[in-house]
Amino acid sequence: MLWLAIFLAAAISLLIKAAGPALLGERELPAWSRGVIALLAPALLAGLVVVDLFGPHWSVLSWQMVGGLAVVIVVRQFAKAPMLVAVLAGMAATALLRLVS
């Protein structure tokens, strides 16, 4: 049953992703919509991080996570690294901080 659910989710995701190019054809999206679409992924990531970190009554917040988030901010903003590189650096920093402590 689980594999059927995974297969259906993948198929629905594929159909949704294919619908845009199929419906739009060769037309380009307006500039304002491209800007909104480009900002959706970072906004969603930030929302997920905040909800995960500051869960029920901030009980799961640790200094290692805060250190990892600080590394993400520094790598992304000051080193101008891509988002994936910044997130991977934050994950590595959090793992190292947890290993040290």
Contacts in CASP RR format, 6 or more apart in sequence:
PFRMAT RR
TARGET T0000
AUTHOR 0000-0000-0000
METHOD contacts of the structure
MODEL  1
MLWLAIFLAAAISLLIKAAGPALLGERELPAWSRGVIALLAPALLAGLVV
VDLFGPHWSVLSWQMVGGLAVVIVVRQFAKAPMLVAVLAGMAATALLRLV
S
29 37 0 8 1.000
41 83 0 8 1.000
42 83 0 8 1.000
45 83 0 8 1.000
45 87 0 8 1.000
49 69 0 8 1.000
52 60 0 8 1.000
53 60 0 8 1.000
53 61 0 8 1.000
53 65 0 8 1.000
53 69 0 8 1.000
54 61 0 8 1.000
55 61 0 8 1.000
63 97 0 8 1.000
64 94 0 8 1.000
64 97 0 8 1.000
64 98 0 8 1.000
64 101 0 8 1.000
65 94 0 8 1.000
67 90 0 8 1.000
67 93 0 8 1.000
67 94 0 8 1.000
67 97 0 8 1.000
68 90 0 8 1.000
68 91 0 8 1.000
68 93 0 8 1.000
68 94 0 8 1.000
68 97 0 8 1.000
69 90 0 8 1.000
71 86 0 8 1.000
71 89 0 8 1.000
71 90 0 8 1.000
71 93 0 8 1.000
71 94 0 8 1.000
72 86 0 8 1.000
72 87 0 8 1.000
72 89 0 8 1.000
72 90 0 8 1.000
75 81 0 8 1.000
75 85 0 8 1.000
75 86 0 8 1.000
75 89 0 8 1.000
75 90 0 8 1.000
76 83 0 8 1.000
76 86 0 8 1.000
79 86 0 8 1.000
81 89 0 8 1.000
END
